[in-house]
Every structure is written in structure tokens, then in C-alpha cells.
Amino acid sequence: MADRGRERITWWLFLLPALCYLLLFFGYPLVKNVTMGFQRYTVTTFYTGDAPFVGLRNYAEVLLSDAFRRALLTTVLFTAGSVLGQFVLGLALALFFRRSFPLGTLLRSLLLLPWLLPLVVSGTTWKWMLDTDTGVVNRALRDLHLVSSDVPWLTGTSEALMSVILVNVWVGVPFNTAILYGGLQDVPAELYEAAKLDGAGRWAAFRHITWPLLRPVAGVVLVLGVIYTVKVLDIILVVTGGGPAGATQTLAVQSYDLSFQRFEFGRGAATGNVLIVLSLLFALVHLRAGRRARDARGVVR
């Protein structure tokens, strides 16, 4: 019993630094953000310390505003477009790099470059490339005779949203490729050999072997992609600043604008809390759907 007690104390001592870190850098900011959502928190509050409790007023003002509805729709479009583009391209590249060919390892390493670069650097580079007058993208399109006039990538409402989705896809593809490629390594090669002997083509092998075995990894990638994308802020701020006319203002950008541009910290915290709740709801729905799918497969077996 004494040895077991000492062993348990040792476990807690090893866990203590991690627990302190989580409480200090994650727990306290989260609790503070939640409490700020119920207070009238302004710049004056930092000096006076007086932040009156307003109940659900901040949430009512945020949720009932037209700006919130537009930001919510923009968030859904931005997240869906980004996650779909990242996953499809990441899966295609993972399947491509699964084959052995010269310089394959080098190319796979270079593919990680967009993921390793600071997002501010990536956003600034893409902003220069997508500039309507001097950007290399419009110049290349004109030289290839694909467009007759310059495309307003950053000044058109629909074009600006498509531009930030493009940049976010470019940033997120390496992560999707790396995780999906790792998942493909766990698929036994013998299954493909058996399928080939049975006359199955590439599409049949992917449908009946690759995808069912890759589905758990794909689910994790999609959940992480959604949770990461809904809170993207730096790329949008650098490339478009949330414009034009709020066309690229997501909930994350709106929370930043309320807190650090208008200094309405209570409403900004409320918007951030709504974003957290939406992310948690998506994660819970996905986990429940995955559990039902596993239970259904168990019943079939």
C-alpha cells in the first residue's frame, strides 16, 4: 500500500507542471473570457475596475445584429470551402506521395514549407500576388489569355472571400497531406495485392480498402480542420482586413474588431464565446456520428 501511494504521488508530481500550464494559459483566459461576456467591459474598466454585470445583454446585442448573421454566413462559407479544399487536395497529394519515385522524399519535405512559414509572411506574400494592378496572378492570367480584364481579387466582395479561402487552403494542405499520408502507411499492402488479383481497379481499391481504413484518420483531420478554420484571424486581417464591405468578416474577425478596434470587450468576448460553443457542438456531433457508425459496423459484423 505504501509503494502504491508513493507511485500515485509520483504520477501527480509529473502531471503537476502540465496541469499548472493548462490552468494558467488555458483555464484562466477561458474563464475570464466567459465572465467578460456577462459584463460591460470597456477601456475605462481597466482603470476603474468597475465592470457592471449586464447578464445576457451582450449576447442579445451580438446575436440579434445583422452583422452577426452576415459574419456567421461568411464563417460557414469560409470554413466549408477551406476544409473541403484542404482535405481533397491533401488526400490527392497523400495518395500521390504513397508511390515510390525519385526525389519523392524531397518533394514531400518541400510541401511542408507553407505550413512552416509564419502566417503573416504567407498572407503578405499572397496579398502582393493577388493585387489587382501589380499582382503576378492577374499578370499570369492575362499572359495566358484566360481573362480579358484584371480580376479584383481583394476588392470584389465574392472574389475577396474566394481569395482568403485560397490562401487558407494553401496553408492547410501540408497538414492534411502529412496526417493522411501517415494514415495510408497503416493500410496493409497485402490487401491491394489481393484486390488486384480479384480484378479490382484503382477506384474499387480506394472505395473498398483505402477509404474504409482511412476513415478514422480522415475524421480527425476534418474535425481539427474545422476547429482551426473557424478561428482563423491573421490570414484574413493581413490579406483583406475583413473587407471589402465586411465580405470576409468571420466571427473571429468580428470578435477582434469589437474588442480591439471598437474596445467593446464585453461584446467581443460574447462573440468569442459563441464561436467556442459552435466549435464544441461540431466536435460533439462528429464524435457522436462516428460512435454510431462504429456501433452500426459492430452490429453488421
C-alpha positions as CSV (number, residue, x, y, z in Angstrom):
1,M,0.0,0.0,0.0
2,A,2.8,2.4,0.8
3,D,4.5,1.7,-2.5
4,R,1.2,2.3,-4.3
5,G,0.8,5.6,-2.5
6,R,4.3,6.7,-3.4
7,E,3.7,5.7,-7.0
8,R,0.5,7.7,-7.1
9,I,2.2,10.8,-5.7
10,T,4.9,10.4,-8.3
11,W,2.3,10.4,-11.0
12,W,0.8,13.6,-9.7
13,L,4.2,15.3,-9.4
14,F,4.8,14.5,-13.1
15,L,1.4,15.8,-14.0
16,L,1.6,18.9,-11.9
17,P,3.7,21.1,-14.4
18,A,1.3,20.3,-17.2
19,L,-1.8,21.0,-15.1
20,C,-0.3,24.3,-13.9
21,Y,0.4,25.3,-17.5
22,L,-3.1,24.4,-18.7
23,L,-4.8,26.2,-15.8
24,L,-2.6,29.3,-16.2
25,F,-2.6,29.7,-20.0
26,F,-5.9,28.0,-21.0
27,G,-8.1,27.8,-17.9
28,Y,-7.8,31.3,-16.6
29,P,-8.2,33.0,-20.1
30,L,-11.2,30.9,-20.8
31,V,-12.9,31.7,-17.5
32,K,-12.0,35.4,-17.9
33,N,-13.5,35.5,-21.4
34,V,-16.7,33.8,-20.2
35,T,-17.1,36.3,-17.3
36,M,-16.3,39.3,-19.6
37,G,-19.2,38.2,-21.8
38,F,-21.6,39.0,-19.0
39,Q,-20.1,42.4,-18.2
40,R,-20.0,45.9,-19.7
41,Y,-16.2,45.8,-20.1
42,T,-14.6,48.8,-21.7
43,V,-11.3,50.6,-21.8
44,T,-12.4,52.6,-18.7
45,T,-12.8,49.3,-16.8
46,F,-9.0,48.7,-16.9
47,Y,-8.5,51.9,-14.8
48,T,-11.6,51.9,-12.6
49,G,-12.0,48.1,-12.2
50,D,-15.8,48.7,-12.4
51,A,-17.3,46.3,-15.0
52,P,-21.1,46.1,-14.2
53,F,-22.9,42.8,-14.7
54,V,-25.3,43.1,-17.6
55,G,-26.5,39.5,-17.9
56,L,-27.3,38.3,-21.4
57,R,-27.4,41.8,-22.9
58,N,-24.0,41.4,-24.7
59,Y,-25.2,38.2,-26.2
60,A,-28.5,39.6,-27.2
61,E,-26.9,42.6,-28.9
62,V,-24.5,40.3,-30.7
63,L,-26.9,37.6,-31.8
64,L,-29.7,39.9,-32.9
65,S,-27.5,42.1,-35.0
66,D,-27.3,42.0,-38.8
67,A,-23.5,42.0,-38.7
68,F,-23.5,38.7,-36.7
69,R,-25.8,37.0,-39.2
70,R,-23.5,38.1,-42.1
71,A,-20.4,37.1,-40.2
72,L,-21.9,33.7,-39.4
73,L,-22.7,33.0,-43.0
74,T,-19.3,34.1,-44.0
75,T,-17.8,31.9,-41.4
76,V,-19.7,28.9,-42.7
77,L,-18.7,29.6,-46.3
78,F,-15.1,30.2,-45.4
79,T,-14.9,27.1,-43.2
80,A,-16.6,24.8,-45.7
81,G,-14.6,26.0,-48.7
82,S,-11.3,25.8,-46.8
83,V,-11.8,22.4,-45.2
84,L,-13.1,20.9,-48.4
85,G,-10.2,22.3,-50.4
86,Q,-7.6,21.3,-47.9
87,F,-8.9,17.8,-47.5
88,V,-9.4,17.0,-51.2
89,L,-6.0,18.3,-52.2
90,G,-4.4,16.8,-49.1
91,L,-5.8,13.4,-49.8
92,A,-4.8,13.6,-53.5
93,L,-1.3,14.5,-52.6
94,A,-1.1,11.8,-49.9
95,L,-2.2,9.2,-52.5
96,F,0.4,10.6,-54.9
97,F,3.3,10.5,-52.5
98,R,2.4,7.0,-51.4
99,R,4.1,5.8,-54.6
100,S,7.8,5.5,-54.6
101,F,9.6,7.7,-57.1
102,P,12.9,9.6,-57.3
103,L,13.0,12.8,-55.2
104,G,9.7,11.8,-53.6
105,T,11.0,12.4,-50.1
106,L,12.5,15.8,-51.0
107,L,9.2,16.9,-52.6
108,R,7.2,15.7,-49.6
109,S,9.5,17.8,-47.4
110,L,9.2,20.9,-49.5
111,L,5.4,20.5,-49.3
112,L,5.6,21.4,-45.6
113,L,7.0,24.8,-46.4
114,P,3.7,26.7,-46.4
115,W,2.8,25.2,-43.1
116,L,6.2,26.2,-41.5
117,L,6.1,29.8,-42.7
118,P,4.7,32.5,-40.4
119,L,1.1,33.2,-41.4
120,V,1.8,36.9,-41.5
121,V,4.5,36.3,-44.1
122,S,2.2,34.0,-46.1
123,G,-0.6,36.5,-46.0
124,T,1.6,39.4,-47.0
125,T,3.0,37.4,-49.9
126,W,-0.4,36.4,-51.2
127,K,-1.7,39.9,-50.8
128,W,1.1,41.1,-53.1
129,M,0.4,38.3,-55.6
130,L,-3.3,38.9,-55.7
131,D,-3.1,42.7,-56.1
132,T,-5.4,43.8,-58.9
133,D,-2.9,46.1,-60.6
134,T,0.6,44.8,-59.9
135,G,-0.1,41.2,-58.8
136,V,1.6,38.3,-60.5
137,V,-1.7,36.3,-60.6
138,N,-3.5,38.7,-62.8
139,R,-0.4,39.2,-64.9
140,A,-0.1,35.4,-65.5
141,L,-3.8,35.1,-66.3
142,R,-3.5,37.9,-68.8
143,D,-0.4,36.4,-70.4
144,L,-2.2,33.1,-70.7
145,H,-5.2,34.9,-72.3
146,L,-7.5,33.4,-69.6
147,V,-9.0,36.8,-68.7
148,S,-9.5,40.0,-70.6
149,S,-9.5,42.3,-67.6
150,D,-8.0,42.3,-64.2
151,V,-9.8,40.2,-61.5
152,P,-10.5,42.2,-58.3
153,W,-9.2,39.5,-56.0
154,L,-9.0,41.8,-53.0
155,T,-11.6,44.4,-53.8
156,G,-14.6,42.4,-55.1
157,T,-16.9,41.0,-52.4
158,S,-17.2,37.5,-53.8
159,E,-13.6,37.5,-55.1
160,A,-12.2,38.6,-51.7
161,L,-13.9,35.7,-49.9
162,M,-12.6,33.3,-52.6
163,S,-9.1,34.7,-52.2
164,V,-8.9,34.2,-48.4
165,I,-10.2,30.7,-48.9
166,L,-7.5,30.1,-51.5
167,V,-4.8,31.3,-49.1
168,N,-6.1,29.2,-46.2
169,V,-6.3,26.1,-48.4
170,W,-2.6,26.7,-49.4
171,V,-1.6,27.0,-45.8
172,G,-3.6,23.9,-44.6
173,V,-2.9,21.4,-47.4
174,P,0.5,20.3,-45.9
175,F,-1.1,19.4,-42.6
176,N,-3.8,17.4,-44.3
177,T,-1.3,15.7,-46.5
178,A,1.1,14.8,-43.7
179,I,-1.7,13.3,-41.5
180,L,-3.4,11.4,-44.3
181,Y,-0.1,10.1,-45.6
182,G,0.7,8.7,-42.2
183,G,-2.7,7.0,-42.2
184,L,-2.1,5.5,-45.6
185,Q,1.1,3.9,-44.3
186,D,-1.0,1.7,-41.9
187,V,-3.1,0.2,-44.8
188,P,-1.6,-3.3,-45.4
189,A,-0.2,-3.7,-48.9
190,E,-1.4,-7.3,-49.0
191,L,-5.0,-6.0,-49.3
192,Y,-4.2,-4.2,-52.5
193,E,-2.4,-7.2,-53.9
194,A,-5.4,-9.4,-53.1
195,A,-7.8,-6.9,-54.7
196,K,-5.6,-6.7,-57.8
197,L,-5.7,-10.5,-58.1
198,D,-9.5,-10.3,-57.9
199,G,-9.6,-7.8,-60.8
200,A,-10.3,-4.7,-58.7
201,G,-9.3,-1.4,-60.3
202,R,-7.8,1.7,-58.6
203,W,-11.2,3.2,-57.9
204,A,-12.6,0.0,-56.5
205,A,-9.5,-0.5,-54.3
206,F,-9.8,3.1,-53.0
207,R,-13.5,2.7,-52.3
208,H,-13.4,-0.7,-50.6
209,I,-9.9,-0.7,-49.0
210,T,-8.3,2.7,-48.7
211,W,-11.3,4.8,-47.6
212,P,-12.8,2.5,-45.0
213,L,-9.4,2.0,-43.3
214,L,-8.5,5.7,-43.6
215,R,-11.9,7.0,-42.4
216,P,-10.9,7.3,-38.7
217,V,-7.9,9.4,-39.6
218,A,-9.9,11.4,-42.1
219,G,-12.4,12.1,-39.3
220,V,-9.8,13.5,-37.0
221,V,-8.3,15.7,-39.9
222,L,-11.8,17.1,-40.7
223,V,-12.6,17.9,-37.0
224,L,-9.2,19.6,-36.5
225,G,-9.6,21.4,-39.8
226,V,-13.0,22.9,-38.8
227,I,-11.9,23.9,-35.3
228,Y,-8.8,25.5,-36.7
229,T,-10.5,27.3,-39.6
230,V,-13.4,28.8,-37.7
231,K,-10.9,30.8,-35.6
232,V,-8.6,31.9,-38.4
233,L,-7.8,35.6,-37.9
234,D,-4.3,36.5,-39.0
235,I,-4.7,35.5,-42.7
236,I,-7.9,37.4,-43.1
237,L,-6.6,40.5,-41.3
238,V,-3.4,40.6,-43.4
239,V,-5.0,39.8,-46.8
240,T,-8.3,41.7,-46.7
241,G,-8.7,43.2,-43.2
242,G,-12.2,41.8,-43.2
243,G,-13.3,43.8,-46.2
244,P,-14.4,44.8,-48.7
245,A,-17.7,45.9,-47.1
246,G,-17.4,43.1,-44.5
247,A,-17.3,40.4,-47.2
248,T,-14.6,38.5,-45.4
249,Q,-15.5,39.3,-41.8
250,T,-15.9,36.0,-40.0
251,L,-16.9,35.6,-36.4
252,A,-13.3,35.6,-35.3
253,V,-12.7,38.8,-37.2
254,Q,-15.8,40.3,-35.7
255,S,-14.7,39.4,-32.2
256,Y,-11.3,41.0,-32.8
257,D,-13.0,44.1,-34.3
258,L,-15.3,44.5,-31.3
259,S,-12.6,44.0,-28.8
260,F,-9.5,45.8,-30.2
261,Q,-10.9,48.2,-32.7
262,R,-14.1,49.4,-31.0
263,F,-12.9,48.5,-27.5
264,E,-16.2,46.8,-26.6
265,F,-14.6,43.9,-24.8
266,G,-17.8,42.6,-23.4
267,R,-19.4,42.1,-26.8
268,G,-16.2,40.9,-28.3
269,A,-15.9,38.2,-25.5
270,A,-19.5,37.2,-26.1
271,T,-18.8,36.7,-29.8
272,G,-15.7,34.7,-29.0
273,N,-17.7,32.5,-26.6
274,V,-20.3,31.9,-29.3
275,L,-17.5,30.8,-31.6
276,I,-16.2,28.4,-28.9
277,V,-19.7,26.9,-28.4
278,L,-20.2,26.3,-32.1
279,S,-16.8,24.6,-32.4
280,L,-17.7,22.3,-29.4
281,L,-21.1,21.5,-30.9
282,F,-19.5,20.5,-34.2
283,A,-16.9,18.3,-32.4
284,L,-19.6,16.6,-30.3
285,V,-21.9,16.0,-33.3
286,H,-18.9,14.5,-35.2
287,L,-17.9,12.3,-32.3
288,R,-21.5,11.0,-31.8
289,A,-21.8,10.3,-35.6
290,G,-18.5,8.4,-35.5
291,R,-19.7,6.4,-32.5
292,R,-23.0,5.5,-34.2
293,A,-21.1,4.4,-37.3
294,R,-18.8,2.2,-35.3
295,D,-21.8,0.7,-33.5
296,A,-23.5,0.0,-36.8
297,R,-20.4,-1.7,-38.2
298,G,-20.3,-3.8,-35.0
299,V,-23.9,-4.9,-35.4
300,V,-23.3,-5.8,-39.1
301,R,-20.3,-8.0,-38.1
